Amino acid sequence: MADPDEPVGPDIEFVECDNCHASPQEAHSRVYLGGRVISHTEDCVTHAIEMINGEDGARRARERDKWAKRNFPPAYERLHAAAAALPHGDTEAAPFIAALLQLAEAQASTTGFVALGAWVDILDALFPPEYPEPKPH
């Protein structure tokens, strides 16, 4: 019977660690990277370094996310103030300013990233394509 935790499929490649050379049968840990499985022994230095780097990267991403959540609202307000200070009227920059403001508004109203579809909706409205493709439902 197959191991339920073992990845299966024709695209899975089992790779030996360059440091500990553990086989899948003698592995203490396995690292799944896309279609690759790298086996490691319990005392593998490479695996320890990968784990430390992964945890550090996750910590830095959380810190950057907290920083961005604190700093986006005032940056958004500065953008609006700068746009309001520009001369009004039909200038060549008007559609670019409108696009930037709408994209910033879309970002302000979400907790994640603005979806690519929202970008297309905003940009198509301000810069209509010559031959529009119907939007799927």
Contacts in CASP RR format, 6 or more apart in sequence:
PFRMAT RR
TARGET T0000
AUTHOR 0000-0000-0000
METHOD contacts of the structure
MODEL  1
MADPDEPVGPDIEFVECDNCHASPQEAHSRVYLGGRVISHTEDCVTHAIE
MINGEDGARRARERDKWAKRNFPPAYERLHAAAAALPHGDTEAAPFIAAL
LQLAEAQASTTGFVALGAWVDILDALFPPEYPEPKPH
2 8 0 8 1.000
7 32 0 8 1.000
7 35 0 8 1.000
7 37 0 8 1.000
11 35 0 8 1.000
12 35 0 8 1.000
12 36 0 8 1.000
12 37 0 8 1.000
13 35 0 8 1.000
13 36 0 8 1.000
13 37 0 8 1.000
14 24 0 8 1.000
14 36 0 8 1.000
14 37 0 8 1.000
14 39 0 8 1.000
15 36 0 8 1.000
15 37 0 8 1.000
15 38 0 8 1.000
15 39 0 8 1.000
16 22 0 8 1.000
16 23 0 8 1.000
16 38 0 8 1.000
16 39 0 8 1.000
17 38 0 8 1.000
17 39 0 8 1.000
17 40 0 8 1.000
17 41 0 8 1.000
17 44 0 8 1.000
17 46 0 8 1.000
17 47 0 8 1.000
18 46 0 8 1.000
19 44 0 8 1.000
19 45 0 8 1.000
19 46 0 8 1.000
19 47 0 8 1.000
20 40 0 8 1.000
20 41 0 8 1.000
20 43 0 8 1.000
20 44 0 8 1.000
20 45 0 8 1.000
20 46 0 8 1.000
20 47 0 8 1.000
22 28 0 8 1.000
22 39 0 8 1.000
22 40 0 8 1.000
22 41 0 8 1.000
22 44 0 8 1.000
23 39 0 8 1.000
24 30 0 8 1.000
24 37 0 8 1.000
24 39 0 8 1.000
26 39 0 8 1.000
26 41 0 8 1.000
27 39 0 8 1.000
27 40 0 8 1.000
27 41 0 8 1.000
28 40 0 8 1.000
28 41 0 8 1.000
28 42 0 8 1.000
28 44 0 8 1.000
29 39 0 8 1.000
29 40 0 8 1.000
29 42 0 8 1.000
29 44 0 8 1.000
29 47 0 8 1.000
30 37 0 8 1.000
30 38 0 8 1.000
30 39 0 8 1.000
30 40 0 8 1.000
31 37 0 8 1.000
31 38 0 8 1.000
31 40 0 8 1.000
31 47 0 8 1.000
31 50 0 8 1.000
40 46 0 8 1.000
40 47 0 8 1.000
41 47 0 8 1.000
72 107 0 8 1.000
72 108 0 8 1.000
73 108 0 8 1.000
76 104 0 8 1.000
76 107 0 8 1.000
76 108 0 8 1.000
79 100 0 8 1.000
79 101 0 8 1.000
79 104 0 8 1.000
80 101 0 8 1.000
83 97 0 8 1.000
83 100 0 8 1.000
83 101 0 8 1.000
86 93 0 8 1.000
86 97 0 8 1.000
95 126 0 8 1.000
95 127 0 8 1.000
98 126 0 8 1.000
99 122 0 8 1.000
99 123 0 8 1.000
99 126 0 8 1.000
99 127 0 8 1.000
102 122 0 8 1.000
102 126 0 8 1.000
103 114 0 8 1.000
103 119 0 8 1.000
103 122 0 8 1.000
106 114 0 8 1.000
106 118 0 8 1.000
106 119 0 8 1.000
106 122 0 8 1.000
107 113 0 8 1.000
107 114 0 8 1.000
124 132 0 8 1.000
END
